[in-house]
Structure formats: structure tokens, C-alpha cells
Amino acid sequence: MIRYATIAASALLVAACSGGEEAATDESPVTMSPGGQASTAPVTAPVTTPQTATQTAPPAAAGPRSYPVDLQANHPNGSVLRVTKVTLADDHVALDLAVTNGHRHDIELNSNGRMVLVDNIGGRYNPAAPPQDPDVRVAQGTNMQGTFVFLGRVNPAATSLTLTTNSGYGGENEHSNQPKFIIRDIPVQR
């Protein structure tokens, strides 16, 4: 009797795992006779085909969105700042910048933490300055390329950004070692 119960329980488990669908097989099921004898008898079961369920995949998680831009500002001291790529993420904005220091001295782009990104509706995004060079120095006669990260998600209503180096007091003359670059109309593409 215990053996019959075990086989019956196994049959229920197999039926549960197969979703209750019946299919024709080459194997005959094992049945138990009242005397405890196992026997096999060919059984033909109707074949059913599972219906294809139409499921909509869950929306993909929105990841960072990157796109190329080609914007440039030339400073009277001979330096050039270019924005080459924008990346919008849920918690930051990243700008790929290329700087050429054509000045006769080293320059700083973030003197006293004065680099800032502002959107067209007034949102302000401060940089995550590199700890090894918080003033972002560029040696005389060199080029520097890098990704600058600004903290915070861009306001969903914003359509453009403005990057300013050394905002507030940066120099706009040919002798400035802390040049004030302003690059306006950096597009926000979603």
C-alpha cells in the first residue's frame, strides 16, 4: 500500500510539473493492481498543444543616454575648450571635454570650485571634482581630454545646458590663468 501511495504521489508531482498537459508517449504507465503487482499497459492519451501566450516584456530600465556634440569656445589667452559628448544619467550629467592650453602659463578650469553646469530653467549642477586635481589644471602647451561629471539629474523640462568655467570671477582677458569659458546651448536629448 505504501508503494502504491508513493507511485501515486510521484504521478501527481509529474502532472503538476508538466502543467497538467497530457501527451502521447512511447512508454506505458506503471499501474498497481490491488494485490500490489506492478503492470504496464499501453495507454494513448490525447495530445494537446499549449497556447502561445502573448506577453509584453517589461520596459527596459532606462540607462544613461549619450550623444555626440561639437561645441567650442576660444579664450583670448589662446586656450580652447570643446564639448564632444553629453551623457545623461539618473543621478548625473557627464560632459566629455577637450582642452588645449595655448596660453603661456598653466591654466585652471575649476579654480575654487567655480566650474558649473546650468540648465535653461535655472537648475544648477556642480562638478564632482577629481580629488587629485580639484582645480583641474592644464599645463602650458598641452592638450587634456576627459569626462567631467556634474551631480544631479537634469530637470525633465530642460532643453539645453550652459557650461561655465571659473564662474563668478574667471578672467576674460589674454593674461588670465583662470579663464572663464562659457559654452551655451548644449542640447539635452532624451
ZALOZA-401123 format. One line per field, with one value per residue (C-alpha): residue number from 1; x, y negated, z. Coordinates in pm, 1 decimal, decimal comma. Each point is the difference from the previous one (the first is absolute). Layout:
<atoms>
num = [NUM | ...]
X = [X | ...]
Y = [Y | ...]
Z = [Z | ...]
</atoms>
This chain:
<atoms>
num = [1 | 2 | 3 | 4 | 5 | 6 | 7 | 8 | 9 | 10 | 11 | 12 | 13 | 14 | 15 | 16 | 17 | 18 | 19 | 20 | 21 | 22 | 23 | 24 | 25 | 26 | 27 | 28 | 29 | 30 | 31 | 32 | 33 | 34 | 35 | 36 | 37 | 38 | 39 | 40 | 41 | 42 | 43 | 44 | 45 | 46 | 47 | 48 | 49 | 50 | 51 | 52 | 53 | 54 | 55 | 56 | 57 | 58 | 59 | 60 | 61 | 62 | 63 | 64 | 65 | 66 | 67 | 68 | 69 | 70 | 71 | 72 | 73 | 74 | 75 | 76 | 77 | 78 | 79 | 80 | 81 | 82 | 83 | 84 | 85 | 86 | 87 | 88 | 89 | 90 | 91 | 92 | 93 | 94 | 95 | 96 | 97 | 98 | 99 | 100 | 101 | 102 | 103 | 104 | 105 | 106 | 107 | 108 | 109 | 110 | 111 | 112 | 113 | 114 | 115 | 116 | 117 | 118 | 119 | 120 | 121 | 122 | 123 | 124 | 125 | 126 | 127 | 128 | 129 | 130 | 131 | 132 | 133 | 134 | 135 | 136 | 137 | 138 | 139 | 140 | 141 | 142 | 143 | 144 | 145 | 146 | 147 | 148 | 149 | 150 | 151 | 152 | 153 | 154 | 155 | 156 | 157 | 158 | 159 | 160 | 161 | 162 | 163 | 164 | 165 | 166 | 167 | 168 | 169 | 170 | 171 | 172 | 173 | 174 | 175 | 176 | 177 | 178 | 179 | 180 | 181 | 182 | 183 | 184 | 185 | 186 | 187 | 188 | 189 | 190]
X = [0,0 | 284,9 | 153,1 | -328,8 | -21,5 | 357,4 | -67,4 | -324,8 | 178,6 | 271,4 | -265,2 | -159,2 | 339,0 | 72,1 | -345,6 | 51,2 | 341,5 | -125,6 | -278,3 | -268,3 | 36,6 | -28,5 | 219,2 | 45,3 | 308,6 | 176,4 | 13,2 | -294,2 | -99,7 | 62,4 | -320,1 | -42,8 | -241,2 | -192,7 | 241,3 | 300,4 | 123,2 | 129,2 | -104,7 | 29,4 | -269,5 | 22,3 | -199,7 | -61,2 | -80,5 | -128,6 | 268,8 | -61,3 | 204,5 | 65,6 | -135,2 | 257,9 | -48,0 | 60,0 | 199,5 | 138,2 | 356,6 | 50,7 | 141,9 | 377,0 | 156,9 | 97,5 | 375,9 | 227,7 | -61,6 | 309,1 | 22,9 | 276,8 | 18,3 | 256,7 | 8,4 | 301,4 | 103,7 | 323,5 | 148,2 | 202,9 | 298,4 | 31,2 | -169,7 | -281,4 | -275,2 | -211,8 | -299,8 | -5,0 | -257,2 | -287,5 | -119,9 | -323,3 | -49,9 | -247,6 | 240,7 | 249,3 | 93,3 | 335,9 | 172,6 | 296,5 | 230,1 | 314,0 | 218,2 | 297,4 | 208,2 | 146,2 | 79,3 | 358,7 | -75,7 | -186,7 | -375,2 | -270,9 | -355,1 | -157,9 | 184,4 | -162,2 | -275,3 | -136,8 | -81,7 | -375,4 | -263,0 | -339,0 | -313,6 | -225,3 | -258,6 | 248,8 | 108,0 | 362,8 | 229,5 | 332,3 | 298,0 | 138,0 | 351,8 | 282,1 | 157,5 | 355,2 | -54,6 | -307,7 | 99,0 | 31,0 | 337,3 | 115,2 | 372,0 | 119,2 | 12,8 | -186,0 | -329,0 | -225,4 | -301,3 | -230,7 | -351,0 | -130,4 | -286,0 | -257,0 | -219,0 | -376,5 | -258,6 | -79,6 | -344,9 | -242,7 | -123,7 | 351,2 | 91,1 | 353,4 | 301,2 | 268,5 | 350,5 | 201,1 | 356,3 | 120,9 | -345,5 | -30,0 | 350,8 | 178,6 | 203,5 | -111,0 | 325,0 | 312,2 | 201,6 | -238,4 | 127,2 | -357,4 | -189,2 | -374,1 | -137,3 | -373,0 | -149,9 | -372,6 | -273,9 | 133,9 | -303,7 | -191,4 | -112,2 | -215,7]
Y = [0,0 | -234,7 | 75,0 | -84,8 | -331,4 | -86,8 | 67,1 | -195,2 | -293,4 | 16,0 | -6,0 | -309,9 | -170,0 | 74,8 | -124,3 | -317,2 | -63,9 | 55,1 | -252,3 | 267,2 | 48,9 | 346,1 | 126,7 | 327,0 | 192,0 | 315,7 | 112,0 | 166,1 | -116,8 | 219,7 | 98,1 | 191,4 | 286,2 | 41,5 | 281,3 | -235,2 | 128,6 | -257,0 | 33,1 | -205,1 | -52,1 | -212,2 | -316,0 | -259,5 | -345,7 | -288,2 | -246,2 | -360,0 | -293,1 | -282,6 | -334,2 | -263,7 | -272,1 | -353,8 | -174,7 | -345,9 | -17,0 | -235,2 | -333,9 | -9,3 | -195,9 | -340,6 | -22,0 | -289,4 | -170,1 | -123,5 | -203,0 | -188,9 | -377,8 | -233,3 | -329,3 | -222,1 | -317,4 | -187,8 | -213,1 | -320,8 | 162,4 | 253,4 | 295,5 | 199,9 | 202,5 | 250,8 | 210,2 | 323,5 | 222,5 | -26,3 | 285,4 | -34,4 | 243,1 | 27,1 | -156,8 | -202,5 | -168,7 | 75,2 | -218,5 | 117,1 | -300,2 | -69,4 | -290,9 | -148,6 | -237,6 | -248,1 | -245,5 | -70,0 | 125,6 | 292,0 | -58,4 | 113,4 | 78,2 | 54,3 | -246,2 | 3,4 | 230,6 | -257,2 | 228,2 | 41,3 | 141,2 | -175,4 | 105,1 | -243,1 | -6,8 | -85,6 | 339,8 | 2,8 | 307,3 | -15,2 | 207,9 | 301,1 | -140,3 | 253,9 | 23,6 | 12,5 | -325,6 | -190,2 | -319,3 | 194,9 | -130,5 | 17,5 | -49,2 | -261,7 | 124,6 | 327,5 | 162,9 | 168,1 | 219,6 | 138,1 | 63,8 | -251,7 | 114,6 | -246,1 | 116,1 | 29,7 | 106,2 | -256,1 | -145,8 | 179,8 | -336,6 | -121,7 | -21,1 | -141,7 | -42,0 | -266,0 | 85,5 | -273,1 | 39,1 | -223,5 | -154,3 | -313,3 | -134,7 | 179,9 | -213,9 | -95,5 | -163,7 | 128,3 | 8,4 | 220,5 | 323,0 | 76,4 | -43,4 | -39,8 | 215,2 | -1,6 | 260,6 | -59,0 | 203,7 | 348,1 | 201,2 | 230,5 | 300,7 | 261,2]
Z = [0,0 | 79,6 | -340,3 | -176,7 | 188,2 | -97,3 | -367,9 | 15,7 | 167,3 | -267,3 | -272,0 | 155,8 | 22,2 | -366,5 | -97,5 | 201,8 | -153,6 | -352,3 | 45,0 | -13,1 | -375,7 | -139,7 | -280,3 | -186,5 | 105,6 | -106,8 | 359,1 | 166,3 | 344,2 | 298,3 | 178,5 | 320,4 | 32,5 | 325,7 | 89,8 | -16,4 | -338,1 | -246,4 | -360,9 | -314,2 | -254,5 | -311,8 | 41,3 | -265,0 | 127,7 | -208,3 | -103,2 | 94,8 | -116,4 | 237,2 | -116,1 | -60,4 | 253,8 | -113,2 | 263,5 | -8,7 | 118,8 | 290,7 | -108,5 | -2,8 | 280,3 | -124,4 | -2,8 | -78,1 | -333,1 | -189,0 | -316,7 | -183,0 | -17,5 | -153,2 | 188,7 | 52,2 | 183,8 | -66,2 | 277,7 | -57,0 | 181,5 | -285,1 | 172,4 | -159,8 | 171,0 | -192,3 | 105,8 | -202,6 | 174,6 | 247,3 | 221,7 | 196,4 | 289,4 | 286,3 | 248,6 | -203,5 | -326,1 | -159,4 | -257,6 | -203,9 | -28,3 | -198,6 | 112,2 | -180,6 | 207,4 | -246,8 | 280,7 | 106,9 | 355,7 | 157,2 | 29,4 | 245,4 | -110,1 | 344,0 | 223,5 | 345,3 | -128,7 | -243,2 | -296,4 | -36,9 | -234,0 | -10,1 | -188,5 | -187,8 | 281,7 | 273,1 | 136,1 | 114,3 | -15,4 | 184,4 | -109,6 | 180,5 | -13,5 | -21,8 | 348,5 | -138,6 | -195,9 | 125,7 | -185,1 | -328,7 | -111,1 | -359,5 | -62,0 | -244,0 | -359,7 | 68,2 | -88,2 | 252,5 | -66,7 | 262,9 | 122,8 | 250,6 | 223,4 | 131,7 | 286,8 | -29,2 | -253,0 | -269,2 | 49,5 | -236,1 | -131,7 | -93,3 | -367,6 | 14,6 | 228,4 | 45,7 | 121,4 | 171,6 | 127,1 | 284,9 | 32,6 | 208,3 | -38,1 | -283,7 | -231,1 | -346,2 | -110,8 | -170,8 | 326,2 | 198,2 | 155,6 | 111,6 | -325,4 | 2,5 | -280,7 | -69,8 | -231,4 | -48,2 | -164,4 | 76,0 | -111,2 | 233,8 | -205,0 | 167,3]
</atoms>
